[in-house]
Amino acid sequence: MEDCGECDTFLPLQQSAVYAAAVASLGARVRWLDLGCGQALAVERGRRRMVLRGPVWALGTDDITRKQALRKVARWPGLTLVTPEEAIRGRGLIPLVTPMHHAVWALGPDLRAGMARNWRNHLSKAERAGLDVVPGTGATLGQLIAAEALQRARRRYKALPERFTRALPDDCLRLWEWRQGGRLQAAMAFIRHGTSASYHLAWGSDFARAAGVHALMLTRAAEALATEGVRWLDLGTIDSEQAPGLAAFKLGTGAALRALGPTLLVLP
C-alpha cells in the first residue's frame, strides 16, 4: 500500500511514503496496514511496532470501529505503540505519554489574512528592507544541518537525526536561504509529502534574527508550497511553557492548534 499522497485531508509526515522510504533506508521494517476503515504506516524495529500520528482513517469512521482497528494492529508477536492524531480511549488502549500539540497552517490564496497583527508587521518590515530570501541548494542543506546541530546542542532540544534528513528522497526537500556577504545567515528546510508539507529544520544567526528574516522566509516558503499544490503546512510541536517565543511565532502565522492523542500501549 501507499500513502494518500494526493488526498484531500491533512496527512502527517509519519504516515507518508516519504517517511517510509527514509526510515526503511535506515534499517527499519515498514508495513502499510490495511485496516478496512483506513490505513497505517507501521515502523518495526526488533519486537516493537510503532504507528506515529496514525492511522489515517477513512472519512466517517466512528470511535468504536477505530478502537477495534487499533486492537487489530497489535496482533503480532511484539509490543505495539500508537500515537494517533486524535485522542482515542478504551479497553486495551493504555496511555503512556501525554498528548502533544502541533501547529498546522492551512495554505490559501491570502496567507496574510490569518496572521496576527504583530506577525504581519514583522513581515512587512522585512519586505520593506528588501531582504533577498531565495530557494536553497544542496550546499544550503549541508550548512543548515551543521548549524542546526550546534543550535540544538546549545538549546538542548530534540530533533530527527542528520541521517534521517540525508535518507529522505531527493525530490521532497524544499530549501530556503538568506546570505549576506556570501555567508549563510539563515536557512529553512521543509519536507513535501503529497498535498501536505512539514517544517523540518531552521537556523538563523543573531544578525538574521535581528533583521526579522524568519517571518519572511517562512512566508515565501509557504507561498511557494501553495503554488505547488500543498494545502497544509505542519509547523511542528507547540510548547508554550518551554518555548513560548517559538510557539507564538508558529501560531502567529494563523496556523490552527491541533491536539494529538496520547501515545498508547495497544493490547491485542
DOZA-450374 format. One line per field, with one value per residue (C-alpha): residue number from 1; residue in one letter; x, y, z. Coordinates in nm, 2 decimals. Each point is the difference from the previous one (the first is absolute). Example, Ala and Ser with C-alpha at 12.3 -4.5 7.8 and 13.67 -1.06 7.14 Angstrom:
2
num: 1; 2
residuo: A; S
x: 1.23; 0.14
y: -0.45; 0.34
z: 0.78; -0.07
// end
This chain:
268
num: 1; 2; 3; 4; 5; 6; 7; 8; 9; 10; 11; 12; 13; 14; 15; 16; 17; 18; 19; 20; 21; 22; 23; 24; 25; 26; 27; 28; 29; 30; 31; 32; 33; 34; 35; 36; 37; 38; 39; 40; 41; 42; 43; 44; 45; 46; 47; 48; 49; 50; 51; 52; 53; 54; 55; 56; 57; 58; 59; 60; 61; 62; 63; 64; 65; 66; 67; 68; 69; 70; 71; 72; 73; 74; 75; 76; 77; 78; 79; 80; 81; 82; 83; 84; 85; 86; 87; 88; 89; 90; 91; 92; 93; 94; 95; 96; 97; 98; 99; 100; 101; 102; 103; 104; 105; 106; 107; 108; 109; 110; 111; 112; 113; 114; 115; 116; 117; 118; 119; 120; 121; 122; 123; 124; 125; 126; 127; 128; 129; 130; 131; 132; 133; 134; 135; 136; 137; 138; 139; 140; 141; 142; 143; 144; 145; 146; 147; 148; 149; 150; 151; 152; 153; 154; 155; 156; 157; 158; 159; 160; 161; 162; 163; 164; 165; 166; 167; 168; 169; 170; 171; 172; 173; 174; 175; 176; 177; 178; 179; 180; 181; 182; 183; 184; 185; 186; 187; 188; 189; 190; 191; 192; 193; 194; 195; 196; 197; 198; 199; 200; 201; 202; 203; 204; 205; 206; 207; 208; 209; 210; 211; 212; 213; 214; 215; 216; 217; 218; 219; 220; 221; 222; 223; 224; 225; 226; 227; 228; 229; 230; 231; 232; 233; 234; 235; 236; 237; 238; 239; 240; 241; 242; 243; 244; 245; 246; 247; 248; 249; 250; 251; 252; 253; 254; 255; 256; 257; 258; 259; 260; 261; 262; 263; 264; 265; 266; 267; 268
residuo: M; E; D; C; G; E; C; D; T; F; L; P; L; Q; Q; S; A; V; Y; A; A; A; V; A; S; L; G; A; R; V; R; W; L; D; L; G; C; G; Q; A; L; A; V; E; R; G; R; R; R; M; V; L; R; G; P; V; W; A; L; G; T; D; D; I; T; R; K; Q; A; L; R; K; V; A; R; W; P; G; L; T; L; V; T; P; E; E; A; I; R; G; R; G; L; I; P; L; V; T; P; M; H; H; A; V; W; A; L; G; P; D; L; R; A; G; M; A; R; N; W; R; N; H; L; S; K; A; E; R; A; G; L; D; V; V; P; G; T; G; A; T; L; G; Q; L; I; A; A; E; A; L; Q; R; A; R; R; R; Y; K; A; L; P; E; R; F; T; R; A; L; P; D; D; C; L; R; L; W; E; W; R; Q; G; G; R; L; Q; A; A; M; A; F; I; R; H; G; T; S; A; S; Y; H; L; A; W; G; S; D; F; A; R; A; A; G; V; H; A; L; M; L; T; R; A; A; E; A; L; A; T; E; G; V; R; W; L; D; L; G; T; I; D; S; E; Q; A; P; G; L; A; A; F; K; L; G; T; G; A; A; L; R; A; L; G; P; T; L; L; V; L; P
x: 0.00; 0.10; -0.09; -0.28; 0.25; -0.26; -0.28; -0.23; 0.08; 0.30; 0.26; 0.26; 0.36; 0.02; -0.28; 0.15; 0.20; 0.28; 0.04; -0.03; 0.28; 0.23; -0.04; 0.02; 0.34; 0.11; -0.07; -0.35; -0.28; -0.30; -0.34; -0.31; -0.29; -0.35; -0.24; -0.32; -0.10; 0.33; 0.37; 0.31; 0.37; 0.16; 0.38; 0.15; 0.33; 0.06; -0.31; -0.14; -0.26; -0.08; -0.27; 0.08; -0.27; -0.23; -0.20; -0.14; -0.37; -0.26; -0.25; -0.28; 0.17; -0.16; 0.18; -0.10; 0.14; 0.32; 0.05; -0.05; 0.24; 0.27; -0.03; 0.05; 0.32; 0.14; -0.06; 0.36; 0.28; 0.13; -0.08; -0.22; 0.01; -0.23; -0.02; -0.33; -0.09; -0.30; -0.06; -0.13; -0.10; -0.12; 0.08; 0.35; 0.12; 0.23; 0.13; 0.37; 0.10; -0.21; -0.13; 0.20; -0.13; 0.10; -0.06; -0.14; -0.03; -0.27; 0.16; -0.24; 0.02; 0.03; 0.24; 0.01; -0.37; 0.04; 0.33; 0.02; 0.05; 0.35; 0.10; -0.13; 0.19; 0.33; -0.06; -0.07; 0.31; 0.22; -0.16; 0.07; 0.36; 0.04; 0.14; 0.10; -0.15; 0.04; -0.04; 0.30; 0.22; 0.18; 0.27; -0.26; -0.11; 0.34; 0.06; -0.35; 0.05; 0.33; -0.13; -0.32; 0.18; 0.21; -0.31; -0.18; 0.29; 0.01; -0.38; -0.04; -0.30; -0.05; -0.04; 0.02; 0.37; 0.20; -0.01; -0.37; 0.02; 0.27; -0.22; -0.30; -0.09; 0.18; -0.32; -0.18; 0.22; -0.07; 0.29; 0.02; 0.29; 0.11; 0.37; 0.19; 0.35; -0.01; -0.05; -0.31; -0.19; -0.33; -0.15; -0.31; -0.09; -0.35; -0.11; -0.27; -0.22; -0.29; -0.24; 0.16; 0.34; 0.20; 0.23; 0.32; 0.31; 0.07; 0.29; 0.08; 0.30; -0.04; 0.02; -0.29; -0.22; 0.06; -0.10; -0.32; 0.09; -0.18; -0.35; 0.08; 0.16; -0.28; -0.26; 0.19; 0.04; -0.38; -0.09; 0.22; -0.14; -0.35; 0.09; 0.11; -0.34; 0.09; -0.31; 0.13; 0.34; 0.08; 0.21; 0.08; -0.06; -0.13; 0.14; -0.11; 0.17; 0.35; 0.01; -0.26; 0.18; 0.01; -0.37; -0.10; 0.19; -0.16; -0.36; 0.05; -0.02; -0.36; 0.07; -0.26; 0.10; -0.06; -0.01; 0.14; -0.10; 0.23; 0.25; -0.18; 0.12; -0.25; -0.10; -0.13
y: 0.00; 0.36; 0.31; 0.23; 0.24; 0.21; -0.04; 0.28; 0.00; 0.09; -0.29; -0.01; -0.06; -0.32; -0.16; 0.09; -0.20; 0.26; -0.10; -0.37; 0.03; 0.18; -0.23; -0.31; 0.11; 0.04; -0.37; 0.00; -0.23; 0.20; -0.14; 0.15; -0.15; -0.01; 0.04; -0.01; 0.34; 0.17; -0.08; 0.04; 0.02; -0.22; 0.02; -0.31; -0.04; -0.33; -0.09; 0.35; 0.13; 0.37; 0.19; 0.37; 0.26; -0.26; -0.19; 0.21; -0.08; -0.02; 0.29; -0.07; -0.28; -0.01; -0.03; -0.37; -0.10; 0.19; -0.17; -0.34; 0.08; 0.10; -0.32; -0.19; 0.20; -0.16; -0.35; -0.10; -0.15; 0.32; 0.33; 0.26; 0.37; 0.24; 0.38; 0.09; 0.34; 0.02; -0.14; -0.35; -0.17; -0.34; -0.35; -0.12; 0.36; 0.10; 0.36; 0.04; 0.35; 0.31; 0.15; 0.25; 0.30; 0.09; 0.32; -0.08; 0.29; -0.02; 0.15; 0.21; 0.29; 0.27; -0.12; 0.35; 0.00; -0.24; 0.14; 0.17; 0.37; 0.00; -0.29; 0.18; 0.32; -0.19; -0.15; 0.34; 0.15; -0.28; 0.05; 0.38; -0.07; -0.20; -0.31; -0.24; -0.33; -0.27; -0.37; -0.20; -0.27; -0.32; 0.22; 0.17; -0.33; -0.10; 0.34; 0.00; -0.35; 0.10; 0.33; -0.14; -0.28; 0.25; 0.20; -0.31; -0.10; 0.36; 0.02; -0.37; -0.09; -0.32; -0.04; -0.28; -0.09; 0.10; -0.34; 0.02; 0.32; -0.14; -0.31; 0.20; -0.03; 0.27; 0.15; 0.06; 0.27; 0.37; 0.22; 0.38; 0.22; 0.36; 0.10; 0.31; 0.06; -0.35; -0.16; -0.19; 0.19; -0.19; -0.32; -0.22; -0.34; -0.14; -0.35; -0.03; -0.31; 0.02; 0.29; 0.05; 0.11; 0.02; 0.26; -0.20; 0.20; 0.37; 0.21; 0.37; 0.20; 0.29; 0.23; -0.18; 0.01; 0.37; 0.06; -0.21; -0.24; -0.30; 0.15; 0.09; -0.33; -0.21; 0.21; -0.04; -0.37; -0.03; 0.19; -0.22; -0.32; 0.13; 0.06; -0.36; -0.12; -0.05; 0.08; -0.05; 0.08; -0.17; 0.25; -0.25; -0.03; 0.28; 0.03; 0.33; -0.08; -0.10; 0.20; 0.28; 0.22; -0.28; -0.09; 0.36; 0.01; -0.31; 0.09; 0.36; -0.13; -0.08; -0.37; -0.20; -0.18; -0.37; -0.22; -0.35; -0.31; -0.15; -0.27; -0.33; -0.35; -0.20; -0.35; -0.25
z: 0.00; -0.04; 0.19; -0.13; -0.14; -0.19; 0.25; 0.09; 0.37; 0.21; 0.00; 0.27; -0.12; 0.21; -0.21; -0.34; -0.26; 0.04; 0.37; -0.08; -0.26; 0.25; 0.30; -0.22; -0.14; 0.36; 0.07; 0.14; -0.12; -0.14; -0.06; -0.14; 0.19; -0.16; 0.29; -0.21; 0.14; -0.09; -0.01; 0.21; -0.06; 0.27; 0.06; 0.17; 0.17; 0.17; 0.19; 0.01; -0.24; -0.01; -0.18; 0.03; -0.07; -0.14; -0.11; -0.28; 0.03; -0.28; 0.01; 0.24; 0.20; 0.35; 0.34; 0.05; -0.34; 0.07; 0.33; -0.15; -0.28; 0.24; 0.19; -0.33; -0.06; 0.32; -0.12; -0.07; 0.22; 0.15; 0.17; -0.17; 0.06; -0.17; 0.00; -0.17; -0.14; 0.23; 0.35; 0.01; 0.33; 0.07; 0.13; -0.11; -0.07; 0.27; -0.01; 0.07; -0.11; 0.02; -0.32; -0.20; -0.20; -0.35; -0.21; -0.34; -0.25; -0.26; -0.32; -0.20; -0.25; 0.27; 0.27; 0.16; 0.08; 0.30; 0.13; 0.34; -0.03; 0.15; -0.22; -0.31; 0.11; 0.03; -0.34; -0.16; 0.16; -0.14; -0.34; 0.01; 0.09; -0.33; 0.16; -0.28; 0.11; -0.27; -0.06; 0.13; -0.15; 0.10; 0.16; 0.21; 0.14; 0.13; 0.16; 0.15; 0.15; 0.16; 0.14; 0.13; 0.18; 0.19; 0.08; 0.12; 0.23; 0.14; 0.06; 0.10; -0.21; -0.20; -0.38; -0.26; -0.06; -0.30; -0.14; -0.03; -0.20; -0.22; -0.06; -0.13; -0.37; -0.19; -0.15; 0.33; 0.16; -0.05; 0.12; 0.06; 0.09; 0.07; -0.05; 0.07; -0.13; -0.14; 0.34; 0.10; 0.27; 0.00; -0.15; 0.01; -0.12; -0.07; -0.10; -0.25; 0.02; -0.24; 0.07; 0.34; 0.11; 0.32; 0.15; 0.05; 0.09; 0.06; 0.11; 0.01; 0.12; 0.25; -0.30; -0.18; 0.31; 0.04; -0.36; 0.04; -0.28; 0.13; -0.05; -0.36; -0.07; 0.14; -0.20; -0.32; 0.06; 0.07; -0.31; -0.22; 0.16; -0.06; -0.37; -0.02; 0.12; 0.37; 0.22; 0.35; 0.17; 0.33; 0.20; 0.27; 0.37; 0.22; 0.35; 0.15; 0.33; -0.11; -0.33; 0.02; -0.26; -0.26; 0.08; -0.06; -0.32; -0.14; 0.10; -0.11; -0.36; 0.05; 0.04; 0.19; 0.32; -0.04; 0.31; -0.06; 0.19; 0.27; -0.08; 0.06; 0.09; -0.20; 0.11; -0.25
// end
